[in-house]
Amino acid sequence: MKSDLPKKLEKAGTLADIFEIVKRAVELELAKSRGGLMLGLANLGNQPGGFFGAFYPVGTNIIVMNKIPMMRIKETKPELYKPYAFHVLLHEYLHSLGYLDEGQVRQMAYDITLALFGEEHLATQVAAHPLRFIPNLAYPNINWQPEDINIELVQDFDRGSSVSYIG
């Protein structure tokens, strides 16, 4: 392991703190970055056999995370919360940098996490085998989609940018 990012993730207190670690990881491994991103939290539904953790609408400046898996993690395995949030934000941040192929982004997220966190870290395990964590991400036997998506913006999310909105 060649970074102090695992310790920083452990100490992170908010999603904004975790996102700063995501940006640093990408900068270290890919020498790429972008600013002006916003984070929205929304109830995007629950799928027992899989999960919909987040999405990045191409051409925008927002990442939208599903609140349901985050609530489920806090109930079942709270120590998974930060590694999970890191993985989801890393995946969507890579999309925001122009990497749109899902398979490529999954591999990139794993490679970056492995290089900076090591094989044994929970963040690397989530990146390597996300389906193994479904019981901690989705409520069993409940499949529902919300009728309306209300997105709550996280204040002061992207600290490295003074841009607050891009239309």
Long-range contacts (C-beta under 8 A, 24 or more apart in sequence): 1-116, 1-117, 1-118, 2-115, 2-116, 3-28, 3-116, 3-117, 5-116, 5-117, 6-116, 6-117, 6-118, 6-121, 6-123, 9-82, 9-83, 9-86, 9-117, 9-123, 10-82, 12-82, 15-39, 15-65, 15-85, 15-89, 15-154, 15-157, 16-154, 16-156, 16-157, 16-158, 16-159, 18-82, 18-85, 18-86, 18-89, 19-89, 19-93, 19-157, 19-158, 20-159, 20-160, 21-86, 22-86, 22-89, 22-90, 22-93, 23-93, 23-160, 25-90, 25-112, 25-113, 25-116, 26-90, 26-93, 26-94, 26-97, 26-112, 28-116, 29-111, 29-112, 29-115, 29-116, 30-97, 30-108, 30-112, 32-97, 33-97, 33-160, 34-96, 34-97, 35-158, 35-160, 35-161, 35-163, 36-61, 36-158, 36-161, 36-163, 36-164, 36-166, 37-61, 37-62, 37-63, 37-93, 37-96, 37-157, 37-158, 37-161, 38-62, 38-63, 38-153, 38-154, 38-157, 38-158, 38-164, 38-165, 39-63, 39-64, 39-65, 39-89, 39-153, 39-154, 39-157, 39-158, 40-64, 40-65, 40-151, 40-152, 40-153, 40-154, 41-65, 41-67, 41-70, 41-151, 41-152, 41-154, 42-66, 42-67, 42-146, 42-149, 42-150, 42-151, 42-152, 43-67, 43-68, 43-146, 43-149, 43-150, 44-68, 44-145, 44-146, 44-149, 45-143, 45-144, 45-145, 45-146, 46-138, 46-139, 46-142, 46-143, 46-144, 47-138, 47-143, 48-134, 48-138, 48-139, 48-140, 48-141, 48-142, 48-143, 49-134, 49-138, 50-131, 50-134, 50-138, 51-134, 51-137, 51-138, 53-84, 53-88, 53-91, 53-137, 54-88, 54-89, 54-91, 54-92, 55-92, 56-92, 56-95, 56-96, 58-95, 58-100, 60-166, 61-96, 61-163, 61-165, 61-166, 62-151, 63-89, 63-92, 63-93, 63-96, 64-149, 64-151, 65-89, 65-92, 68-138, 68-139, 69-137, 69-138, 72-136, 72-137, 72-138, 72-139, 73-136, 73-137, 76-135, 76-136, 77-136, 79-122, 80-122, 80-126, 80-133, 80-136, 82-123, 83-121, 83-122, 83-123, 83-125, 83-126, 84-126, 84-133, 84-137, 86-113, 86-123, 87-113, 87-123, 87-126, 87-127, 87-130, 90-127
